[in-house]
Amino acid sequence: MRVMKWSMIALAVSAGTSQMAFASAQDESKGFIEDSKLNVKTRMLYFSRDFRNNDSGKSRVEETGLGFLGTYESGFTQGTIGVGVDAIGMLGLKLDSGKGRAGTGQFPAGSDGRSQDEFSEGGAAIKFRVSNTVLKVGNQFTALPVFATDDSRLLPEVAEGALITSSEIKGLTLNAGRFTGLNAQNRTGHDSLNLKEANVLGGTYAINDALSASVYYSKVEDYWRKWYGNLNWALPISDDQGLVFDFNIYNTRGEGSNEIRAYDGDKLNNTAMSLSAAYKVGPHTFTLAHQRVKGDGDYAYGVDGGGTIFLSNSVARSDFNAENEKSWQARYDLNFAQFGVPGLSFMTRYVYGYDAHVADSSKGKEWERDVDIKYVLQEGPAKDLSFRVRQATYRSSDGVYYGSASIDELRLIVEYPLSIL
C-alpha cells in the first residue's frame, strides 16, 4: 500500500511539471516590513472535570485562565532569496484555581501542588523563501499529521526545529522537517516533552477539485516510526447538497530505548485507521465514522505533538485508540446562518468503542457524548469575538481511558483575535 501511495505522488510530480507556470510568491514580495503581520489572540478558558469514580481521591478539577498569544510574521526581503523573521510571545494568567481543584493542564504546577499564577514563553524563527518554497528554522507551530502541535488548553505547544514547505507544483504541497524540541502547553522550559529528534517527510496532492491524497513518514528517535496516509473525496450532488468521504491510516512501530509496549509485553506495532462519510444538505451535516486499531499496543502519540492523531474518532475526551479497539461515531452539525443567525453553530456527537484490549479486560468498552455551541460576532468593533461552550460526558466501566472511567467535562471559551498589522 505504501508503494502505491508513493507511486501516486511520483506520478503527480511527473504529471505536474507542466503546471510550473503559476505565480512565484517570492517574485510578488513587497518587502520585509511591507508584508508584515502582527496578531494578538486573547483566550479565556474555564475548564472543569467532574470525576465520578476516580480512585485517586480527587473528585473534581476546575480552573479559569486568561491567555495571550502574540504572533509577528515579517514579509520576505525582495530578490531571488527572500529572508524574514517570525516571532511568538505567550502569556498565561491564572484567574481562578485552588490546591484542591488544580490539575486541568492549563498551568504549570508548583512544588506545593498549586497552579502557578502566571507563565510565559517566547521564541523566534528565521525563514528563507525561494520561489514557492519556504525554509523556517526556529520556534513554530506545526499541523502535519505526523507532527502536530496541540492547542486544546490556554496556550499552544511550541516546536523547535526546521521545516521546509514547498508548493512549486500546482496542487502539490511537500514538507520535510527535523525537530529537536517540543514544549508542552503548560510548561515554560525548553523541550518539556523530552523530544530528542523527529524527522518528517511527506506531502499532499490535490488530484482534482474533488479528490486529494496525502502520504507522510516520521521517525521519532528512541520512540517509533510512523507512516500516514489520507484520501479525501468531496462529491457534490446539487447546489446545497454534497458528500465528503475521508479515510485516514497510521502504521506505527516502536523503536529505541523508550519504545512503548503492549499490555502483553510485545513491542508497539499497530495500524490505526478511520473512515468517515458526511452528508451536507443546506445548513445540516450528518456524519458517520468507523475507526479501528489492529496489532500490538494503543495508537501512540504525544512526544511528536499532542495533535498528532488525525483520526475521525479522536474527540474531546477520548481518542478511542486502545489496542484492538473498534468504534463508531454519529455526528450532527447545524449552521444557523440560513435561519438568520450568521456566526452561530451547533454540533453534537456520540462515539461508542468496544473490544478494547486493556490491562484487566480484553473486551473493554467506552462511550462519549459531546455538545459544542459557538457564536462569532460578524460585525461591529468586536468583530470576530467568539463564545464557545463545549460539554463532554465520558463513561467506561473497564478503564479504557487512562484515568477516571467516568467524567463530565465542561469548557467555556471566549476568544478575541486582533489584527494589528
TIKOL-171317 format. One record per residue (C-alpha): residue number from 1; residue in one letter; x, y, z negated. Coordinates in steps of 0.02 Angstrom, whole numbers, plus 50000, padded with zeros to 5 digits. Each point is the difference from the previous one (the first is absolute). Last residue first. Example, Ala and Ser with C-alpha at 12.3 -4.5 7.8 and 13.67 -1.06 7.14 Angstrom:
2
+-----+---+-------+-------+-------+
!   k ! r !    xx !    yy !    zz !
+-----+---+-------+-------+-------+
!   2 ! s ! 50684 ! 49947 ! 49643 !
!   1 ! a ! 49931 ! 49828 ! 49967 !
+-----+---+-------+-------+-------+
//
This chain:
421
+-----+---+-------+-------+-------+
!   k ! r !    xx !    yy !    zz !
+-----+---+-------+-------+-------+
! 421 ! l ! 49961 ! 52248 ! 49439 !
! 420 ! i ! 49903 ! 50000 ! 49836 !
! 419 ! s ! 49883 ! 49853 ! 50036 !
! 418 ! l ! 49904 ! 49955 ! 49843 !
! 417 ! p ! 49933 ! 49826 ! 49965 !
! 416 ! y ! 49876 ! 49997 ! 49855 !
! 415 ! e ! 49960 ! 49834 ! 49918 !
! 414 ! v ! 49878 ! 49949 ! 49863 !
! 413 ! i ! 49997 ! 49817 ! 49952 !
! 412 ! l ! 49890 ! 49909 ! 49874 !
! 411 ! r ! 50054 ! 49820 ! 49978 !
! 410 ! l ! 49901 ! 49867 ! 49908 !
! 409 ! e ! 50046 ! 49818 ! 49965 !
! 408 ! d ! 49900 ! 49860 ! 49919 !
! 407 ! i ! 50112 ! 49851 ! 49968 !
! 406 ! s ! 49977 ! 49814 ! 49967 !
! 405 ! a ! 50142 ! 49873 ! 50016 !
! 404 ! s ! 50128 ! 50111 ! 49914 !
! 403 ! g ! 50177 ! 49981 ! 50061 !
! 402 ! y ! 50076 ! 49929 ! 50159 !
! 401 ! y ! 49850 ! 49970 ! 50112 !
! 400 ! v ! 49946 ! 49819 ! 50016 !
! 399 ! g ! 49965 ! 49985 ! 49814 !
! 398 ! d ! 49872 ! 49862 ! 50021 !
! 397 ! s ! 49836 ! 50078 ! 49944 !
! 396 ! s ! 50020 ! 50143 ! 50122 !
! 395 ! r ! 49905 ! 50164 ! 50007 !
! 394 ! y ! 50034 ! 50172 ! 50074 !
! 393 ! t ! 49884 ! 50151 ! 50003 !
! 392 ! a ! 50068 ! 50151 ! 50093 !
! 391 ! q ! 49944 ! 50181 ! 50001 !
! 390 ! r ! 50074 ! 50138 ! 50108 !
! 389 ! v ! 49930 ! 50178 ! 49991 !
! 388 ! r ! 50074 ! 50132 ! 50115 !
! 387 ! f ! 49995 ! 50189 ! 50011 !
! 386 ! s ! 50089 ! 50089 ! 50142 !
! 385 ! l ! 50060 ! 50178 ! 50033 !
! 384 ! d ! 50024 ! 50008 ! 50189 !
! 383 ! k ! 49932 ! 50181 ! 50011 !
! 382 ! a ! 50010 ! 50091 ! 49834 !
! 381 ! p ! 49990 ! 50175 ! 50078 !
! 380 ! g ! 49849 ! 49948 ! 50105 !
! 379 ! e ! 49970 ! 49849 ! 50110 !
! 378 ! q ! 49983 ! 49812 ! 50006 !
! 377 ! l ! 50012 ! 49954 ! 49816 !
! 376 ! v ! 50043 ! 49815 ! 49987 !
! 375 ! y ! 49886 ! 49879 ! 49907 !
! 374 ! k ! 50045 ! 49822 ! 49954 !
! 373 ! i ! 49904 ! 49852 ! 49928 !
! 372 ! d ! 50084 ! 49830 ! 49975 !
! 371 ! v ! 49918 ! 49844 ! 49926 !
! 370 ! d ! 50095 ! 49838 ! 49975 !
! 369 ! r ! 49948 ! 49823 ! 49951 !
! 368 ! e ! 50134 ! 49870 ! 49964 !
! 367 ! w ! 49999 ! 49811 ! 49987 !
! 366 ! e ! 50116 ! 49865 ! 49935 !
! 365 ! k ! 50016 ! 49810 ! 50004 !
! 364 ! g ! 50141 ! 49880 ! 49955 !
! 363 ! k ! 49998 ! 49824 ! 50070 !
! 362 ! s ! 50171 ! 49928 ! 49956 !
! 361 ! s ! 49985 ! 50056 ! 49820 !
! 360 ! d ! 50118 ! 50036 ! 49855 !
! 359 ! a ! 50143 ! 50089 ! 50090 !
! 358 ! v ! 49899 ! 50060 ! 50149 !
! 357 ! h ! 49960 ! 49924 ! 50170 !
! 356 ! a ! 49857 ! 50102 ! 50073 !
! 355 ! d ! 49860 ! 49893 ! 50074 !
! 354 ! y ! 49881 ! 50150 ! 49998 !
! 353 ! g ! 49987 ! 50186 ! 50035 !
! 352 ! y ! 49844 ! 50109 ! 50014 !
! 351 ! v ! 50004 ! 50180 ! 50060 !
! 350 ! y ! 49855 ! 50122 ! 49990 !
! 349 ! r ! 50000 ! 50170 ! 50081 !
! 348 ! t ! 49927 ! 50175 ! 49983 !
! 347 ! m ! 50041 ! 50160 ! 50094 !
! 346 ! f ! 49921 ! 50173 ! 50004 !
! 345 ! s ! 50048 ! 50158 ! 50094 !
! 344 ! l ! 49961 ! 50186 ! 49984 !
! 343 ! g ! 50099 ! 50123 ! 50106 !
! 342 ! p ! 49855 ! 50049 ! 50111 !
! 341 ! v ! 49831 ! 49997 ! 49911 !
! 340 ! g ! 49865 ! 50022 ! 50133 !
! 339 ! f ! 49947 ! 49818 ! 50013 !
! 338 ! q ! 50116 ! 49966 ! 50147 !
! 337 ! a ! 50146 ! 50060 ! 49892 !
! 336 ! f ! 49953 ! 49876 ! 49863 !
! 335 ! n ! 50127 ! 49869 ! 50052 !
! 334 ! l ! 49954 ! 49829 ! 49928 !
! 333 ! d ! 50115 ! 49852 ! 49974 !
! 332 ! y ! 49950 ! 49820 ! 49957 !
! 331 ! r ! 50117 ! 49856 ! 49957 !
! 330 ! a ! 49987 ! 49810 ! 49985 !
! 329 ! q ! 50162 ! 49912 ! 49955 !
! 328 ! w ! 50050 ! 49817 ! 49997 !
! 327 ! s ! 50146 ! 49916 ! 49912 !
! 326 ! k ! 50113 ! 49847 ! 50009 !
! 325 ! e ! 50140 ! 49972 ! 49876 !
! 324 ! n ! 50138 ! 49870 ! 50030 !
! 323 ! e ! 50122 ! 50098 ! 49892 !
! 322 ! a ! 49924 ! 50163 ! 49940 !
! 321 ! n ! 49974 ! 50148 ! 50117 !
! 320 ! f ! 49825 ! 50059 ! 49956 !
! 319 ! d ! 50075 ! 50177 ! 49992 !
! 318 ! s ! 49910 ! 50048 ! 49840 !
! 317 ! r ! 49954 ! 50169 ! 49925 !
! 316 ! a ! 49953 ! 50122 ! 50137 !
! 315 ! v ! 50010 ! 49888 ! 50154 !
! 314 ! s ! 50123 ! 49886 ! 50089 !
! 313 ! n ! 49869 ! 49898 ! 50091 !
! 312 ! s ! 50040 ! 50060 ! 50176 !
! 311 ! l ! 50188 ! 49974 ! 49991 !
! 310 ! f ! 50132 ! 50133 ! 50031 !
! 309 ! i ! 50095 ! 49963 ! 49840 !
! 308 ! t ! 50156 ! 50105 ! 49985 !
! 307 ! g ! 49920 ! 50144 ! 49905 !
! 306 ! g ! 50098 ! 49975 ! 49838 !
! 305 ! g ! 50163 ! 50007 ! 50096 !
! 304 ! d ! 50135 ! 49872 ! 50039 !
! 303 ! v ! 50029 ! 49963 ! 49815 !
! 302 ! g ! 49811 ! 49981 ! 49995 !
! 301 ! y ! 49955 ! 49850 ! 50108 !
! 300 ! a ! 49963 ! 49814 ! 49984 !
! 299 ! y ! 49862 ! 49896 ! 50082 !
! 298 ! d ! 49974 ! 49872 ! 49862 !
! 297 ! g ! 50105 ! 49841 ! 49996 !
! 296 ! d ! 50024 ! 49851 ! 50115 !
! 295 ! g ! 49900 ! 49980 ! 50160 !
! 294 ! k ! 49837 ! 50074 ! 50065 !
! 293 ! v ! 49919 ! 50165 ! 49950 !
! 292 ! r ! 49827 ! 50043 ! 50067 !
! 291 ! q ! 49895 ! 50149 ! 50053 !
! 290 ! h ! 49828 ! 50021 ! 50077 !
! 289 ! a ! 49918 ! 50165 ! 50040 !
! 288 ! l ! 49825 ! 50064 ! 50040 !
! 287 ! t ! 49967 ! 50184 ! 50031 !
! 286 ! f ! 49841 ! 50103 ! 50028 !
! 285 ! t ! 50019 ! 50182 ! 50051 !
! 284 ! h ! 49853 ! 50122 ! 49998 !
! 283 ! p ! 49996 ! 50181 ! 50060 !
! 282 ! g ! 49949 ! 49950 ! 50177 !
! 281 ! v ! 50030 ! 49815 ! 50023 !
! 280 ! k ! 50171 ! 49934 ! 49954 !
! 279 ! y ! 50035 ! 49813 ! 49992 !
! 278 ! a ! 50161 ! 49950 ! 49912 !
! 277 ! a ! 50085 ! 49830 ! 50017 !
! 276 ! s ! 50143 ! 49952 ! 49886 !
! 275 ! l ! 50132 ! 49865 ! 50008 !
! 274 ! s ! 50129 ! 49969 ! 49864 !
! 273 ! m ! 50162 ! 49903 ! 49984 !
! 272 ! a ! 50128 ! 49948 ! 49868 !
! 271 ! t ! 50133 ! 49872 ! 50043 !
! 270 ! n ! 50110 ! 49925 ! 49866 !
! 269 ! n ! 50173 ! 49952 ! 49942 !
! 268 ! l ! 50051 ! 50047 ! 49823 !
! 267 ! k ! 50114 ! 49863 ! 49934 !
! 266 ! d ! 49918 ! 49852 ! 49915 !
! 265 ! g ! 49989 ! 50002 ! 49810 !
! 264 ! d ! 49821 ! 49935 ! 49985 !
! 263 ! y ! 49933 ! 50174 ! 49961 !
! 262 ! a ! 50084 ! 50070 ! 50155 !
! 261 ! r ! 50171 ! 50080 ! 49997 !
! 260 ! i ! 50058 ! 50179 ! 50025 !
! 259 ! e ! 50175 ! 50033 ! 50066 !
! 258 ! n ! 50103 ! 50110 ! 49888 !
! 257 ! s ! 50169 ! 49917 ! 50036 !
! 256 ! g ! 49974 ! 49990 ! 50187 !
! 255 ! e ! 49867 ! 49952 ! 50125 !
! 254 ! g ! 49812 ! 49973 ! 49988 !
! 253 ! r ! 49904 ! 49974 ! 50162 !
! 252 ! t ! 49854 ! 50107 ! 50058 !
! 251 ! n ! 49890 ! 49983 ! 50154 !
! 250 ! y ! 49874 ! 50140 ! 50013 !
! 249 ! i ! 49846 ! 50010 ! 50113 !
! 248 ! n ! 49873 ! 50134 ! 50043 !
! 247 ! f ! 49851 ! 49994 ! 50119 !
! 246 ! d ! 49881 ! 50146 ! 50032 !
! 245 ! f ! 49841 ! 49996 ! 50103 !
! 244 ! v ! 49904 ! 50162 ! 50032 !
! 243 ! l ! 49824 ! 50002 ! 50073 !
! 242 ! g ! 49905 ! 50149 ! 50070 !
! 241 ! q ! 49840 ! 50099 ! 50001 !
! 240 ! d ! 49961 ! 50186 ! 50017 !
! 239 ! d ! 50040 ! 50034 ! 50183 !
! 238 ! s ! 49976 ! 49817 ! 50047 !
! 237 ! i ! 50085 ! 49832 ! 49972 !
! 236 ! p ! 50180 ! 50054 ! 49974 !
! 235 ! l ! 50121 ! 49857 ! 49958 !
! 234 ! a ! 50149 ! 50046 ! 49891 !
! 233 ! w ! 50133 ! 49864 ! 49988 !
! 232 ! n ! 50140 ! 49998 ! 49871 !
! 231 ! l ! 50133 ! 49865 ! 49996 !
! 230 ! n ! 50129 ! 49996 ! 49861 !
! 229 ! g ! 50158 ! 49904 ! 49958 !
! 228 ! y ! 50118 ! 49997 ! 49852 !
! 227 ! w ! 50159 ! 49901 ! 49968 !
! 226 ! k ! 50079 ! 50004 ! 49829 !
! 225 ! r ! 50166 ! 49963 ! 49914 !
! 224 ! w ! 50017 ! 49979 ! 49815 !
! 223 ! y ! 50072 ! 50054 ! 49832 !
! 222 ! d ! 50189 ! 50014 ! 49978 !
! 221 ! e ! 50016 ! 50128 ! 50140 !
! 220 ! v ! 49834 ! 50049 ! 50080 !
! 219 ! k ! 49993 ! 49944 ! 50182 !
! 218 ! s ! 49864 ! 50074 ! 50109 !
! 217 ! y ! 49919 ! 49960 ! 50167 !
! 216 ! y ! 49858 ! 50089 ! 50090 !
! 215 ! v ! 49884 ! 49962 ! 50148 !
! 214 ! s ! 49852 ! 50107 ! 50051 !
! 213 ! a ! 49866 ! 49984 ! 50134 !
! 212 ! s ! 49871 ! 50122 ! 50071 !
! 211 ! l ! 49840 ! 49982 ! 50100 !
! 210 ! a ! 49863 ! 50126 ! 50042 !
! 209 ! d ! 50086 ! 50145 ! 50088 !
! 208 ! n ! 50125 ! 49882 ! 50081 !
! 207 ! i ! 50147 ! 49893 ! 49946 !
! 206 ! a ! 50035 ! 50121 ! 49859 !
! 205 ! y ! 50166 ! 49931 ! 49938 !
! 204 ! t ! 50057 ! 50000 ! 49818 !
! 203 ! g ! 50177 ! 49974 ! 49938 !
! 202 ! g ! 50127 ! 49902 ! 49903 !
! 201 ! l ! 50154 ! 50000 ! 49892 !
! 200 ! v ! 50031 ! 50011 ! 49813 !
! 199 ! n ! 50153 ! 49981 ! 49888 !
! 198 ! a ! 49976 ! 50007 ! 49812 !
! 197 ! e ! 50145 ! 50023 ! 49879 !
! 196 ! k ! 50029 ! 49996 ! 49814 !
! 195 ! l ! 49826 ! 50045 ! 49941 !
! 194 ! n ! 49993 ! 50012 ! 49811 !
! 193 ! l ! 49824 ! 50072 ! 49984 !
! 192 ! s ! 50063 ! 50152 ! 49902 !
! 191 ! d ! 50112 ! 50048 ! 50147 !
! 190 ! h ! 50062 ! 50167 ! 49931 !
! 189 ! g ! 49913 ! 50061 ! 49843 !
! 188 ! t ! 49834 ! 50095 ! 49997 !
! 187 ! r ! 49872 ! 49863 ! 49972 !
! 186 ! n ! 49810 ! 49991 ! 50008 !
! 185 ! q ! 49974 ! 49969 ! 50186 !
! 184 ! a ! 50150 ! 49885 ! 50013 !
! 183 ! n ! 50163 ! 50049 ! 50085 !
! 182 ! l ! 50071 ! 49901 ! 50144 !
! 181 ! g ! 50184 ! 49992 ! 50049 !
! 180 ! t ! 50115 ! 49926 ! 50132 !
! 179 ! f ! 49894 ! 50007 ! 50157 !
! 178 ! r ! 50057 ! 49952 ! 50175 !
! 177 ! g ! 49888 ! 50039 ! 50147 !
! 176 ! a ! 49944 ! 49959 ! 50176 !
! 175 ! n ! 49835 ! 50055 ! 50075 !
! 174 ! l ! 49929 ! 49993 ! 50177 !
! 173 ! t ! 49843 ! 50087 ! 50065 !
! 172 ! l ! 49934 ! 49949 ! 50172 !
! 171 ! g ! 49849 ! 50082 ! 50083 !
! 170 ! k ! 50103 ! 50107 ! 50117 !
! 169 ! i ! 50182 ! 49949 ! 49991 !
! 168 ! e ! 50123 ! 50114 ! 49909 !
! 167 ! s ! 49905 ! 49987 ! 49835 !
! 166 ! s ! 50144 ! 49962 ! 49881 !
! 165 ! t ! 49999 ! 50003 ! 49810 !
! 164 ! i ! 50167 ! 49971 ! 49914 !
! 163 ! l ! 50001 ! 49984 ! 49811 !
! 162 ! a ! 50141 ! 50025 ! 49876 !
! 161 ! g ! 49996 ! 49977 ! 49812 !
! 160 ! e ! 49915 ! 50053 ! 49840 !
! 159 ! a ! 49818 ! 49961 ! 49968 !
! 158 ! v ! 49879 ! 50102 ! 49895 !
! 157 ! e ! 49846 ! 49929 ! 49912 !
! 156 ! p ! 49851 ! 50116 ! 49991 !
! 155 ! l ! 49935 ! 50114 ! 49860 !
! 154 ! l ! 49843 ! 49988 ! 49893 !
! 153 ! r ! 49960 ! 49819 ! 50042 !
! 152 ! s ! 49959 ! 49901 ! 50158 !
! 151 ! d ! 50135 ! 50073 ! 50114 !
! 150 ! d ! 50107 ! 49847 ! 50040 !
! 149 ! t ! 50151 ! 50001 ! 50116 !
! 148 ! a ! 49991 ! 49879 ! 50147 !
! 147 ! f ! 50138 ! 49882 ! 50058 !
! 146 ! v ! 49945 ! 49846 ! 50100 !
! 145 ! p ! 49839 ! 50077 ! 50069 !
! 144 ! l ! 50091 ! 50166 ! 50027 !
! 143 ! a ! 49928 ! 50153 ! 49913 !
! 142 ! t ! 50152 ! 50088 ! 49929 !
! 141 ! f ! 50027 ! 50153 ! 49890 !
! 140 ! q ! 50172 ! 50081 ! 50001 !
! 139 ! n ! 50162 ! 50035 ! 49908 !
! 138 ! g ! 50158 ! 49997 ! 50107 !
! 137 ! v ! 50040 ! 49970 ! 50183 !
! 136 ! k ! 49874 ! 50029 ! 50141 !
! 135 ! l ! 50043 ! 49951 ! 50179 !
! 134 ! v ! 49872 ! 50060 ! 50128 !
! 133 ! t ! 49976 ! 49943 ! 50180 !
! 132 ! n ! 49888 ! 50095 ! 50121 !
! 131 ! s ! 50140 ! 50096 ! 50092 !
! 130 ! v ! 50144 ! 49994 ! 49876 !
! 129 ! r ! 49952 ! 50046 ! 49823 !
! 128 ! f ! 50102 ! 50007 ! 49840 !
! 127 ! k ! 49938 ! 50006 ! 49821 !
! 126 ! i ! 50073 ! 50043 ! 49831 !
! 125 ! a ! 49906 ! 49943 ! 49847 !
! 124 ! a ! 49958 ! 50078 ! 49833 !
! 123 ! g ! 49951 ! 49954 ! 49823 !
! 122 ! g ! 49910 ! 50056 ! 49846 !
! 121 ! e ! 49920 ! 49920 ! 49849 !
! 120 ! s ! 49900 ! 50055 ! 49851 !
! 119 ! f ! 49929 ! 49938 ! 49837 !
! 118 ! e ! 49884 ! 50071 ! 49869 !
! 117 ! d ! 49922 ! 49964 ! 49831 !
! 116 ! q ! 50077 ! 49827 ! 49988 !
! 115 ! s ! 49880 ! 49856 ! 49969 !
! 114 ! r ! 50009 ! 49926 ! 49826 !
! 113 ! g ! 50082 ! 49832 ! 49962 !
! 112 ! d ! 50118 ! 50072 ! 49870 !
! 111 ! s ! 50150 ! 49982 ! 50116 !
! 110 ! g ! 49912 ! 50107 ! 50129 !
! 109 ! a ! 49894 ! 49937 ! 50144 !
! 108 ! p ! 50010 ! 50078 ! 50173 !
! 107 ! f ! 49830 ! 50061 ! 50062 !
! 106 ! q ! 49859 ! 49944 ! 50116 !
! 105 ! g ! 50014 ! 49812 ! 49975 !
! 104 ! t ! 49839 ! 49989 ! 49900 !
! 103 ! g ! 50093 ! 49946 ! 49843 !
! 102 ! a ! 49955 ! 50121 ! 49862 !
! 101 ! r ! 49834 ! 49988 ! 49904 !
! 100 ! g ! 50061 ! 49953 ! 49826 !
!  99 ! k ! 50147 ! 50119 ! 50009 !
!  98 ! g ! 49890 ! 50139 ! 50063 !
!  97 ! s ! 49957 ! 50084 ! 50164 !
!  96 ! d ! 49933 ! 50161 ! 50074 !
!  95 ! l ! 50074 ! 50135 ! 50113 !
!  94 ! k ! 50168 ! 49921 ! 50040 !
!  93 ! l ! 50092 ! 50100 ! 50132 !
!  92 ! g ! 50086 ! 49929 ! 50155 !
!  91 ! l ! 50117 ! 50103 ! 50109 !
!  90 ! m ! 50064 ! 49957 ! 50174 !
!  89 ! g ! 50119 ! 50084 ! 50123 !
!  88 ! i ! 50042 ! 49927 ! 50171 !
!  87 ! a ! 50114 ! 50074 ! 50133 !
!  86 ! d ! 50021 ! 49976 ! 50187 !
!  85 ! v ! 50147 ! 50068 ! 50100 !
!  84 ! g ! 50031 ! 50024 ! 50185 !
!  83 ! v ! 50122 ! 49969 ! 50143 !
!  82 ! g ! 49958 ! 49991 ! 50185 !
!  81 ! i ! 50119 ! 49915 ! 50121 !
!  80 ! t ! 49985 ! 50056 ! 50181 !
!  79 ! g ! 49970 ! 50180 ! 49949 !
!  78 ! q ! 49885 ! 50093 ! 49883 !
!  77 ! t ! 50005 ! 49979 ! 49813 !
!  76 ! f ! 49862 ! 49889 ! 49933 !
!  75 ! g ! 49854 ! 50061 ! 49896 !
!  74 ! s ! 50005 ! 49995 ! 49812 !
!  73 ! e ! 49887 ! 49891 ! 49897 !
!  72 ! y ! 49968 ! 50055 ! 49821 !
!  71 ! t ! 49894 ! 49891 ! 49887 !
!  70 ! g ! 49930 ! 50047 ! 49830 !
!  69 ! l ! 49906 ! 49873 ! 49896 !
!  68 ! f ! 49918 ! 50063 ! 49841 !
!  67 ! g ! 49918 ! 49880 ! 49877 !
!  66 ! l ! 49875 ! 50025 ! 49859 !
!  65 ! g ! 49966 ! 49855 ! 49883 !
!  64 ! t ! 49860 ! 49916 ! 49904 !
!  63 ! e ! 50019 ! 49840 ! 49899 !
!  62 ! e ! 49898 ! 49850 ! 49942 !
!  61 ! v ! 50056 ! 49825 ! 49956 !
!  60 ! r ! 49877 ! 49884 ! 49913 !
!  59 ! s ! 49984 ! 49840 ! 49898 !
!  58 ! k ! 50181 ! 49981 ! 49948 !
!  57 ! g ! 50017 ! 49835 ! 49903 !
!  56 ! s ! 50119 ! 49912 ! 50119 !
!  55 ! d ! 49871 ! 49862 ! 50031 !
!  54 ! n ! 49895 ! 50116 ! 50108 !
!  53 ! n ! 49817 ! 49949 ! 50014 !
!  52 ! r ! 49896 ! 50148 ! 50059 !
!  51 ! f ! 50144 ! 50114 ! 50042 !
!  50 ! d ! 49926 ! 50172 ! 50038 !
!  49 ! r ! 50115 ! 50091 ! 50120 !
!  48 ! s ! 50000 ! 50189 ! 50014 !
!  47 ! f ! 50079 ! 50125 ! 50119 !
!  46 ! y ! 49962 ! 50186 ! 50013 !
!  45 ! l ! 50104 ! 50072 ! 50140 !
!  44 ! m ! 50029 ! 50183 ! 50046 !
!  43 ! r ! 50095 ! 50020 ! 50163 !
!  42 ! t ! 50077 ! 50158 ! 50072 !
!  41 ! k ! 50077 ! 49992 ! 50173 !
!  40 ! v ! 50126 ! 50132 ! 50053 !
!  39 ! n ! 50051 ! 50021 ! 50181 !
!  38 ! l ! 50143 ! 50090 ! 50087 !
!  37 ! k ! 50024 ! 49979 ! 50187 !
!  36 ! s ! 50143 ! 50064 ! 50108 !
!  35 ! d ! 49988 ! 50010 ! 50189 !
!  34 ! e ! 50067 ! 50179 ! 50014 !
!  33 ! i ! 50131 ! 49977 ! 49865 !
!  32 ! f ! 50104 ! 49862 ! 50081 !
!  31 ! g ! 49955 ! 50045 ! 50179 !
!  30 ! k ! 49865 ! 50002 ! 50133 !
!  29 ! s ! 50026 ! 49819 ! 50052 !
!  28 ! e ! 49916 ! 49955 ! 50165 !
!  27 ! d ! 50152 ! 49914 ! 50074 !
!  26 ! q ! 50015 ! 49901 ! 49838 !
!  25 ! a ! 49822 ! 49932 ! 50018 !
!  24 ! s ! 50038 ! 49933 ! 50173 !
!  23 ! a ! 49846 ! 50001 ! 50110 !
!  22 ! f ! 49935 ! 49844 ! 50090 !
!  21 ! a ! 50105 ! 49939 ! 50145 !
!  20 ! m ! 50063 ! 49839 ! 49924 !
!  19 ! q ! 49848 ! 49902 ! 50061 !
!  18 ! s ! 50093 ! 49901 ! 50133 !
!  17 ! t ! 50102 ! 49915 ! 49865 !
!  16 ! g ! 49837 ! 49941 ! 49923 !
!  15 ! a ! 49991 ! 49833 ! 50087 !
!  14 ! s ! 50169 ! 49946 ! 49934 !
!  13 ! v ! 49968 ! 50064 ! 49824 !
!  12 ! a ! 49828 ! 49919 ! 49998 !
!  11 ! l ! 50073 ! 49838 ! 50065 !
!  10 ! a ! 50126 ! 50000 ! 49858 !
!   9 ! i ! 49862 ! 50037 ! 49874 !
!   8 ! m ! 49896 ! 49855 ! 50065 !
!   7 ! s ! 50152 ! 49887 ! 49997 !
!   6 ! w ! 50025 ! 50045 ! 49817 !
!   5 ! k ! 49821 ! 49948 ! 49967 !
!   4 ! m ! 50017 ! 49836 ! 50094 !
!   3 ! v ! 50163 ! 49960 ! 49911 !
!   2 ! r ! 49919 ! 50036 ! 49832 !
!   1 ! m ! 49859 ! 49879 ! 50040 !
+-----+---+-------+-------+-------+
//
